[in-house]
């Protein structure tokens, strides 16, 4: 037996995570993650549960190519997390700006899934006409801040107490990453 070979009494190794382009069959799993996160943390500002029907329009904005992407991490056929790049604002001036976000189910946090998702997302965006990626992070959330720093994001500023959830004011740290430099 080698050091990498489990002994006969060892528990089975968990299935690996597959990072793939999200499809409509992933929407129920994404909704479950969003609703769990909304109910148990301030990581998203939703104050009510959402439904698959509510998220269909959001889902339709992503494609297999272009700047607006949705990737999911699947494990054993189940959605363990997702990362996306979406339109920042409707103004034409922001055509080369995307807002990125990531969300994981509770069992997948701290296992490198966020890094796998963001690595794949930024690989997909490398050849797209995207100049800057923005991320708004409800604070405190040191894990998310660390993940964004790992991927080259720098802090831009904080919107202080600009949202209300559960009768508390929430703030967001905004970070950015330049993906390509302007022509000289």
PyMOL commands that set and color helices and strands:
alter all, ss='L'
color gray80, all
select helices_A, chain A and resi 24-40+52-60+92-94+106-108+113-125+142-150
alter helices_A, ss='H'
color red, helices_A
select strands_A, chain A and resi 18-21+69-75+78-87+97-104+132-139+154-165+168-178
alter strands_A, ss='S'
color yellow, strands_A
deselect
rebuild
show_as cartoon
